[in-house]
Amino acid sequence: MIEQLIQISEDKKGSPITLYDVTGQCSYTEHILCVGVKNTIQLKAIENAYQTFLKQCRDTAVESDDFLVNPKVSGSSKSGWIILDLDGIVIHVITQDLREFYELDKLFESQSTSVEHF
């Protein structure tokens, strides 16, 4: 699933895209995907693409995973930052200015065992 979420982010021109492996370092997830966007319109487009993908997964799933039925979403596209909690993957889609202001990359790098840039 991570590969598909990264591909969706790339297709919608998210940049930079960084995947942090926080397995064993973080109590609430195994991976954090941080996707930068230029504006709230692009953020909404990526959010919609994720929701479409999750709906397709839900429709074809053999068993119903809770994160597919009710993905946890915090924030809004208007705020410039959304967080999707898909259990083992937490996705931050955030405008570049907020990403730099809150120094998310510095925070996530300090907790990760590996970092991949796309």
One Martini backbone bead per residue (centre of mass of N, CA, C, O) as a GRO file, in nm:
protein
  118
    1MET     BB    1   0.055   0.064  -0.018
    2ILE     BB    2   0.286   0.268  -0.011
    3GLU     BB    3   0.349   0.275  -0.313
    4GLN     BB    4   0.071   0.393  -0.398
    5LEU     BB    5   0.085   0.654  -0.229
    6ILE     BB    6   0.338   0.762  -0.365
    7GLN     BB    7   0.227   0.765  -0.655
    8ILE     BB    8   0.001   0.963  -0.602
    9SER     BB    9   0.185   1.193  -0.509
   10GLU     BB   10   0.341   1.212  -0.778
   11ASP     BB   11   0.098   1.255  -0.972
   12LYS     BB   12   0.025   1.531  -0.789
   13LYS     BB   13   0.310   1.679  -0.731
   14GLY     BB   14   0.449   1.603  -0.485
   15SER     BB   15   0.684   1.817  -0.291
   16PRO     BB   16   0.831   1.653  -0.097
   17ILE     BB   17   0.897   1.296  -0.055
   18THR     BB   18   0.878   1.120   0.265
   19LEU     BB   19   1.003   0.818   0.420
   20TYR     BB   20   0.946   0.689   0.748
   21ASP     BB   21   1.100   0.458   0.964
   22VAL     BB   22   0.937   0.381   1.298
   23THR     BB   23   0.999   0.109   1.384
   24GLY     BB   24   1.009   0.090   1.736
   25GLN     BB   25   0.991   0.428   1.784
   26CYS     BB   26   0.672   0.412   1.759
   27SER     BB   27   0.344   0.364   1.897
   28TYR     BB   28   0.137   0.443   1.627
   29THR     BB   29   0.360   0.349   1.404
   30GLU     BB   30   0.576   0.260   1.116
   31HIS     BB   31   0.491   0.499   0.914
   32ILE     BB   32   0.598   0.811   0.752
   33LEU     BB   33   0.430   1.032   0.530
   34CYS     BB   34   0.571   1.316   0.359
   35VAL     BB   35   0.387   1.580   0.185
   36GLY     BB   36   0.444   1.826  -0.036
   37VAL     BB   37   0.293   2.151  -0.104
   38LYS     BB   38   0.198   2.457  -0.257
   39ASN     BB   39  -0.123   2.418  -0.201
   40THR     BB   40  -0.460   2.366  -0.123
   41ILE     BB   41  -0.541   2.244  -0.393
   42GLN     BB   42  -0.333   2.016  -0.397
   43LEU     BB   43  -0.410   1.891  -0.129
   44LYS     BB   44  -0.701   1.812  -0.212
   45ALA     BB   45  -0.621   1.628  -0.449
   46ILE     BB   46  -0.467   1.423  -0.277
   47GLU     BB   47  -0.688   1.349  -0.081
   48ASN     BB   48  -0.887   1.245  -0.297
   49ALA     BB   49  -0.700   1.023  -0.409
   50TYR     BB   50  -0.680   0.863  -0.150
   51GLN     BB   51  -0.985   0.810  -0.112
   52THR     BB   52  -1.019   0.655  -0.375
   53PHE     BB   53  -0.818   0.433  -0.313
   54LEU     BB   54  -0.954   0.333  -0.048
   55LYS     BB   55  -1.219   0.256  -0.184
   56GLN     BB   56  -1.100   0.042  -0.371
   57CYS     BB   57  -0.991  -0.133  -0.143
   58ARG     BB   58  -1.261  -0.179   0.001
   59ASP     BB   59  -1.412  -0.312  -0.250
   60THR     BB   60  -1.166  -0.554  -0.266
   61ALA     BB   61  -1.177  -0.661   0.007
   62VAL     BB   62  -1.200  -0.939   0.199
   63GLU     BB   63  -1.154  -0.767   0.448
   64SER     BB   64  -1.242  -0.531   0.695
   65ASP     BB   65  -1.068  -0.259   0.742
   66ASP     BB   66  -1.091   0.011   0.939
   67PHE     BB   67  -0.913   0.217   0.769
   68LEU     BB   68  -1.099   0.183   0.514
   69VAL     BB   69  -1.372   0.270   0.636
   70ASN     BB   70  -1.221   0.479   0.874
   71PRO     BB   71  -1.034   0.711   0.817
   72LYS     BB   72  -0.816   0.913   0.982
   73VAL     BB   73  -0.883   1.268   0.994
   74SER     BB   74  -0.683   1.562   1.004
   75GLY     BB   75  -0.780   1.848   0.924
   76SER     BB   76  -0.739   2.073   0.635
   77SER     BB   77  -0.699   2.219   0.337
   78LYS     BB   78  -0.728   2.514   0.448
   79SER     BB   79  -0.482   2.483   0.661
   80GLY     BB   80  -0.235   2.304   0.507
   81TRP     BB   81  -0.316   2.031   0.685
   82ILE     BB   82  -0.300   1.674   0.675
   83ILE     BB   83  -0.405   1.368   0.848
   84LEU     BB   84  -0.351   1.019   0.791
   85ASP     BB   85  -0.476   0.724   0.954
   86LEU     BB   86  -0.350   0.380   0.863
   87ASP     BB   87  -0.205   0.281   1.113
   88GLY     BB   88   0.096   0.191   0.974
   89ILE     BB   89   0.014   0.479   0.839
   90VAL     BB   90   0.126   0.817   0.830
   91ILE     BB   91  -0.010   1.113   0.673
   92HIS     BB   92   0.149   1.411   0.553
   93VAL     BB   93  -0.015   1.697   0.421
   94ILE     BB   94   0.188   1.986   0.332
   95THR     BB   95   0.290   2.280   0.329
   96GLN     BB   96   0.599   2.405   0.300
   97ASP     BB   97   0.587   2.630   0.516
   98LEU     BB   98   0.487   2.443   0.748
   99ARG     BB   99   0.708   2.231   0.734
  100GLU     BB  100   0.934   2.432   0.811
  101PHE     BB  101   0.819   2.557   1.069
  102TYR     BB  102   0.782   2.257   1.219
  103GLU     BB  103   1.012   2.059   1.149
  104LEU     BB  104   0.936   1.760   1.055
  105ASP     BB  105   1.194   1.627   0.948
  106LYS     BB  106   1.354   1.648   1.207
  107LEU     BB  107   1.163   1.484   1.382
  108PHE     BB  108   1.147   1.217   1.209
  109GLU     BB  109   1.451   1.156   1.185
  110SER     BB  110   1.497   1.112   1.499
  111GLN     BB  111   1.282   0.842   1.482
  112SER     BB  112   1.434   0.693   1.252
  113THR     BB  113   1.581   0.415   1.069
  114SER     BB  114   1.465   0.534   0.789
  115VAL     BB  115   1.516   0.720   0.472
  116GLU     BB  116   1.302   0.826   0.197
  117HIS     BB  117   1.330   0.974  -0.123
  118PHE     BB  118   1.099   1.111  -0.403
   0.00000   0.00000   0.00000
